[in-house]
Amino acid sequence: MTAVEFIEPISHEDGVAQAKALFSKTYGVEPEGVWAAPGRVNLIGEHTDYNAGLCLPIALPHRTFIALSPREDTKVRVVSDVAPDKVAEADLDGLEARGVDGWSAYPTGVAWALREAGFSKVQGFDAAFVSCVPLGSGLSSSAAMTCSTALALDDVYGLGYGDSDAGRVTLINAAIKSENEMAGASTGGLDQNASMRCTAGHALLLDCRPELTPLENVSQQEFDLDKYGLELLVVDTQAPHQLNDGQYAQRRATCEEAARILGVANLRVAADGIAKADDPFQALKETLDALPDETMKKRVRHVVTEIERVRSFVHAFAKGDIEAAGRLFNASHDSLAADYEVTVPELDVAVDVARHNGAYGARMTGGGFGGSIIALVDKGRSQEVAQAIADEFEKQGFHAPRALAAVAAPSASREA
């Protein structure tokens, strides 16, 4: 039996020191500053963001630190602690979508997106990244990178958007554009909003309806695990996790086509109509009956029921009804497995083991096709449940999982 690895967050002091050291070693000078943005874990509300639905993420204490200095030309140079001897370079001059390959597309794409949005004062930059957000885990390491970059560029180029919640939406849009158009990884905005707008001790209820203003589309919901004697265990299954292989985009396109067939702007409109009906079950059946094929019916059923599960979870947790909150976790995962078909064996096994070892509820989190699960467990039991999952993984020949304990942490900030 191999002891499960628990990933601890890098402290503020260590993150700043490590990012500065990597920057100085790489470029021979001190950086202008250090910024950081967190990864996120979504409590519930999966694949609802691009359907104008509801999501409920928290920011993790695990952050990506970026040491950065602006340049007077349009060159971008970036280095990461993953490969500290390899500096990636690009040029913003004449850069077009998908014009940068590899991981450096994410930070380079942020500067490109800001320039595309009319911020011509944004030039090139040198940057060094240090992160403890697990890569490929479904915990939004990419959003932590793009959002920390956006906040840094906003600061060094004096754009003035990073100091207010409403202003940060401009930076969020640049981060989203970088992922979608430069890196080619479809994202609906949940990750970036969580990384930029979460507050400590709260979950961010994000309403993705496009007609809402930035001040209308979020509300802070208390998420105090200590109050109820709980822990939120996150287990990174280390199953390969990729959202840019077409699976995510395929499901998004199916949902958009379903909305067109139903004659609504998005599936949120359909979901709200069903929720308000005298007989929601009959209304859901009639909605699904209007769709042409079984796959589309399944996708829509997940989205509509998941939006309602977010509402129900917020109410259950606020009342301290942890049993109900756990059941909603379970129902969400079962829907993602059967109807949205985005789980893999590692996710299903991890969820099953957590449930059988006393979790109130467990579900996959993130886009799926690998990544992480979360489990709501009694305080002090995270290590035990994570070890049970690791033992089962060893039996089944899966990669050894990693684990962390999530708390609701603050969003992106200037660190030094």
PyMOL commands that set and color helices and strands:
alter all, ss='L'
color gray80, all
select helices_A, chain A and resi 12-27+49-51+105-116+141-156+165-182+190-197+226-228+247-262+267-276+280-289+294-319+322-338+345-356+382-396
alter helices_A, ss='H'
color red, helices_A
select strands_A, chain A and resi 5-6+33-42+54-55+57-70+75-80+83-91+125-131+202-207+218-222+230-236+361-365+372-378+402-406+413-414
alter strands_A, ss='S'
color yellow, strands_A
deselect
rebuild
show_as cartoon
